[in-house]
Amino acid sequence: MGPWASRDQQEQRAKEEAISNLQSAYVRLAPSPLEGVGVFAMRDIAEGVEVMRWDWHKYPSVFIPEEELRERVPKEVFDQLRRIWHVDQHGQVATPLDFTSTLSYINFLNHSDQPNLSFGYSNGGYVTSRTVKRGEELFINYDRDYYPGYTAGFRARESSAGDTA
């Protein structure tokens, strides 16, 4: 939009963008029978639909060793960070530069060995790997999608993570 567009034109374009985004809204948060809070389908979703996207440029992260975080941030903050962001195979935590502003539905995706979503590192998209019915919880396989080639496995990392409450 050029600098000469009227305020009315700008508002109309913003409304159209908002409506377009709402038309492609598929998920909601709800209590999960598996673990705490989960992400659920608000409506039926066909296979191959991108339901969420992580914007790497909007929410940059830095890798910080887990032990350094444990030593330098308040315990309560570290515990919350550890619940949401996982340690990689090198003991690093991908920590968002602005932690409280980057929480999204993505942070509430639970793990399953039979997921119905897959994650694409190249574009940050979360795409359905099969048809998902309204009310069904969405899952990602943390090992396959976030830790490819890491043999310890998600459950082993979680059981050794310490405080899980």
BELLINZI-V731827 format. One record per residue. N is the residue number from 1. PHI is phi in whole degrees, -180 to 180 (999 if undefined). PSI is psi in radians with two decimals (none if undefined). D_LAST is the distance of its C-alpha to the last C-alpha in whole Angstrom. Layout:
n: [N,N]
phi: [PHI,PHI]
psi: [PSI,PSI]
d_last: [D_LAST,D_LAST]
This chain:
n: [1,2,3,4,5,6,7,8,9,10,11,12,13,14,15,16,17,18,19,20,21,22,23,24,25,26,27,28,29,30,31,32,33,34,35,36,37,38,39,40,41,42,43,44,45,46,47,48,49,50,51,52,53,54,55,56,57,58,59,60,61,62,63,64,65,66,67,68,69,70,71,72,73,74,75,76,77,78,79,80,81,82,83,84,85,86,87,88,89,90,91,92,93,94,95,96,97,98,99,100,101,102,103,104,105,106,107,108,109,110,111,112,113,114,115,116,117,118,119,120,121,122,123,124,125,126,127,128,129,130,131,132,133,134,135,136,137,138,139,140,141,142,143,144,145,146,147,148,149,150,151,152,153,154,155,156,157,158,159,160,161,162,163,164,165]
phi: [999,-75,-68,-96,-65,-72,-59,-61,-65,-63,-64,-64,-64,-64,-62,-63,-64,-62,-64,-60,-63,-67,-66,-104,-83,-123,-126,-145,-96,-160,-58,-103,-67,-84,-163,53,-111,-134,-106,-126,-74,-78,-153,-60,-129,-71,-63,86,-94,-79,-101,-152,-146,-98,-91,-59,-79,-75,-125,-67,-125,-129,-90,-126,-58,-55,-63,-64,-62,-58,-79,-108,-117,-55,-53,-63,-69,-59,-59,-68,-59,-66,-70,-97,-110,-102,-79,-84,-66,-104,78,-103,-111,-75,-104,-65,-63,-127,-55,-73,-90,-109,-65,-148,-55,-57,-66,-107,-72,-90,-86,-148,-74,-123,-73,-113,-128,-131,-111,-107,-59,-65,-126,76,-87,-108,-120,-67,-96,-161,-65,-118,-86,-52,88,-79,-76,-94,-130,-125,-92,-59,-63,-69,-89,-104,-128,-60,83,-92,-83,-65,85,-60,-62,-65,-65,-64,-70,-100,-79,90,-61,-116,-75]
psi: [2.27,2.89,-0.22,0.02,2.44,2.82,-0.70,-0.73,-0.73,-0.77,-0.70,-0.74,-0.69,-0.72,-0.77,-0.70,-0.76,-0.77,-0.73,-0.77,-0.71,-0.59,-0.43,0.34,2.23,-0.29,2.80,2.83,2.54,2.82,2.38,2.32,-0.31,-0.89,1.93,-1.97,2.52,3.07,2.25,2.64,2.21,-0.39,2.93,2.47,2.20,2.79,2.47,0.18,2.29,2.05,-0.34,2.82,2.39,2.10,1.72,-0.58,-0.60,-0.60,1.26,2.64,2.82,2.52,2.16,2.35,2.42,-0.76,-0.66,-0.74,-0.77,-0.68,-0.50,-0.21,2.73,2.50,-0.76,-0.67,-0.77,-0.80,-0.75,-0.76,-0.75,-0.56,-0.60,-0.69,2.35,2.67,2.35,-3.12,-0.20,0.17,0.32,2.54,2.18,1.76,2.14,2.53,-0.56,1.50,-0.89,-0.34,-0.07,0.05,2.41,3.10,-0.58,-0.63,-0.24,0.16,2.20,2.82,2.51,2.53,-0.26,1.25,2.81,0.11,2.68,2.69,2.35,1.92,-0.59,-0.58,-0.05,0.21,2.51,2.01,2.42,2.34,-0.06,3.02,2.36,2.26,2.64,2.33,-0.18,2.46,2.48,2.41,2.68,2.61,1.83,-0.72,-0.92,-0.76,-0.57,-0.49,0.91,2.34,-0.03,1.98,-0.27,-0.55,2.59,-0.81,-0.66,-0.72,-0.74,-0.72,-0.37,0.11,-0.19,-2.22,2.05,0.06,none]
d_last: [48,51,51,54,52,52,49,50,50,47,45,46,45,41,41,42,40,37,39,38,35,34,36,34,31,29,25,23,20,18,16,15,16,14,11,10,13,16,20,22,26,28,31,33,32,35,34,35,33,31,29,27,28,26,29,29,31,30,26,27,25,25,24,23,22,18,19,21,18,16,19,21,18,16,13,11,13,12,9,9,12,11,9,12,15,15,17,21,23,24,21,21,19,21,20,22,24,23,20,19,23,22,19,20,20,20,16,15,17,15,17,20,22,25,24,26,26,27,27,30,29,33,32,29,29,27,30,30,31,32,33,30,30,30,26,25,22,22,21,21,21,20,22,25,25,22,23,27,28,25,25,22,20,17,15,17,15,12,12,13,11,9,6,4,0]
